[in-house]
Amino acid sequence: MASLQQQYRKRLQKEFVQLEKSQPRGIKISLIDDNLHLWQAVIPGPEDSPYKGGSFTAIIQIPEDYPLKPPTINFDTASIPYHLNVNQRLGQVCLGFLSEDNWSPTGTSMEMIINALFSLLARPEPENSMDHELLNQYTHFRINYNAKAQESVKNKN
């Protein structure tokens, strides 16, 4: 069992180093308290979104048995974007493929997860909404939704 844990850790270390160097889409990755299972990602707002010009900090908790189980992602409460896939009080992120039911350890990497988090800002997933009110705003009052999303950027910078 220990050798399996070592393999998981080695893979995660390799993925971290690669992401730290490449900074996909301008996302800066760092460890929190030198803990390989606790990452911080500083995500710039995508140019083609209401979050343009913003910067959002996500905390990624990676289980010891990653890649067999998915990480959990929360935006830092100081930088929660107004977004239908983000719990507005706790910052929890809902990405469909990160749920226990949909998770597939084969072919999934932390780079894919980080890129999906960035993409989520530009293209919300209505089917994975965390908040019925925000979903209603997004679906029926998109102009108001986008204005509130832009306001969330101004309030965080």
Residue pairs with C-beta under 8 A, 6 or more apart in sequence:
5 64
5 65
8 64
8 65
8 66
8 67
8 68
9 36
11 67
12 36
12 37
12 62
12 66
12 110
13 36
15 109
15 110
15 111
16 29
16 31
16 36
16 39
16 110
18 111
19 27
19 29
19 110
19 111
19 114
20 29
20 30
22 111
23 29
24 111
24 114
24 115
24 118
25 43
25 44
25 46
25 115
25 118
26 44
27 41
27 42
27 43
27 44
27 114
27 118
28 41
28 42
29 39
29 40
29 41
29 114
30 39
30 40
31 38
31 39
31 40
32 38
32 39
32 40
32 59
36 62
37 61
37 62
37 63
37 64
37 66
38 59
38 60
38 61
38 62
39 59
39 60
39 62
39 110
40 57
40 58
40 59
40 60
41 57
41 58
41 60
41 114
41 117
42 55
42 56
42 57
42 58
43 55
43 56
43 57
43 58
43 117
43 118
43 121
44 54
44 55
45 51
45 52
45 53
45 54
45 55
45 56
45 81
45 121
45 153
46 52
46 118
46 119
46 121
46 122
48 122
49 121
49 122
49 149
50 146
50 147
50 149
50 150
50 153
51 81
51 121
51 122
51 149
51 150
51 152
51 153
52 153
53 153
53 157
54 81
54 152
54 153
54 156
54 157
55 79
55 156
55 157
56 75
56 76
56 79
56 80
56 81
56 121
56 156
57 75
57 76
57 78
57 79
58 73
58 74
58 75
58 76
58 93
58 117
59 73
59 74
59 75
59 76
59 91
60 71
60 72
60 73
60 110
60 113
61 71
61 72
61 73
61 74
62 71
62 110
63 69
63 70
63 71
67 105
67 108
67 109
68 105
69 100
69 103
69 105
70 97
70 98
70 99
70 100
70 103
70 108
70 113
71 98
71 110
71 113
72 92
72 98
73 92
73 93
73 95
73 98
73 113
73 117
74 90
74 91
74 92
74 93
75 81
75 86
75 91
75 93
76 91
77 90
77 91
78 156
79 156
80 86
80 88
80 91
80 152
81 121
81 149
81 152
81 153
81 156
82 88
82 134
82 145
82 148
82 149
82 151
82 152
83 120
83 121
83 124
83 134
83 149
83 152
84 124
84 126
84 129
84 130
84 131
84 134
84 135
84 137
84 138
84 145
85 93
85 94
85 95
85 120
85 124
85 125
85 128
85 129
85 130
86 92
86 93
86 94
86 130
87 93
87 94
87 130
87 131
88 130
88 131
88 134
92 130
93 117
93 120
94 125
94 128
94 129
94 130
95 113
95 116
95 117
95 120
95 125
95 128
96 102
96 125
96 127
96 128
97 103
97 104
97 108
97 116
98 113
124 138
126 135
126 138
126 139
129 135
129 138
134 145
137 144
137 145
137 148
138 145
